[in-house]
């Protein structure tokens, strides 16, 4: 067992013992208060008996009352003053009430401690379990490109090959390495998102520029896979986002689309954006790839979901890309959805950013935009 | 469907990862095998319905229909073509699942090329032996039972038709080649499975129990499949008593 866990369990045991002790202490104090009042009562009763003896010995009543003030004398008969009786009962109740309050406070405090520790222990167990399944999944994902790399290298080591064949194997290995690199990037991004370590800025970003940058970054790969990537985004259209996070979102979306189109032997990916009613900005990424079954739309954005729509799309995915997209969109106050008419029918992903940074004059709903208008000539 | 002899050197590779599929296909071709490849489980089943081969290299995590299901479907169709599973999940539970689905062997990714080629060769060699042995002696009669090795079918003493799995038929074949002799469990493992695919020789015992249930009048008091304690088994064609 790890030291922190042992420490937590020891603390839990100590707190539990303390709670039991406080309970016992409360009972004890209650008994003590009752006993003490009874004893006092007995002392007063003895005073009454003594007073009665004095009265019987013809000592004047006034003298007896002066000697024993708690005793009152009526018709030569001694009795305890009702005021003293009331005082005794009040004393007992005050004592009990004091400990009841203090005791409950301690019990509540200890119960809170128990709850906190138990919660921490449960959370830790969950984290450990999640880490283990995460590691199992990640190592599983890495085995495929590793197997491919090993196979290519062993082929080169074992067989005499033509220069063309060697070139093909090198290309294959480079592509496997690039794939592994993308997986590492995605894993790190998703881990940072899970731990809430990402602090997002919120500033107006030019959407067209960001899309163009991401497309340029993947141009070589798209060309190699015979995929045409196009963008139709109005100039000056802005979204309120973190520029780096926006880059990650767009890159993951594009990579997802590339992975969907590659298995069908090439096709198209089209980015288009428009300002929706209410000032929201909507970006649509449409691809002509393998698509997915309609019922799978929600599952797509879950961690480690890699659908097999029929064309072997599993080749490039880590199952993290769309999860990252959704998390980052949520953090930016936006949303993302996916549609497909079915396997082999292509797919489209729609990202929606809240109103706020888009060209304020483009739609009436955007009039409260925080940024000055980028271009003011339209009405 | 059982592969005809002329297709014994033909291999179907079922793998959805393009690089791995290409690498495996190239290497098997370089070894002189005739190789075809498909990228998902459904196409694999379609291919196997139309054509035959000597071995299927089957990835487990496949689009459409997974590898285990492909293998199970194949066996249900009565197709005994040997299957070698390739998978990224190498844990023992997964291995057992593969063998239960009717697989012959199991190789975890990433694998060594040499090992893949050795295993392919071993499976094909065992299959070659079984086929040539069955061609030479296709029928076996003992104690009222009649076994047709080529059809993987038998008519038991009680008139029941028994469909044999490939492993059952192979074990029976090994035993029948040496009637009256003691055959060790290790020998059976080596001849039928090739090497330590299974964790223990207990697997052999389970197969013998299955054969007794099929062919013995009283499986609890066997007359044909006799246990030689601590060593292995002895097959008797006639009742000893």
Interface residues (C-beta under 8 A of the other chain):
Chain A: X140 X143 X144 X145 X146 X147 X148 X149 X150 X151 X152 X154 X155 X158 X159 X172 X175 X176 X263 X308 X309 X310 X311 X312 X313 X314 X315
Chain B: X16 X17 X18 X19 X20 X22 X23 X24 X26 X27 X30 X39 X40 X61 X62 X63 X64 X88 X89 X109 X110 X111 X112 X113 X114
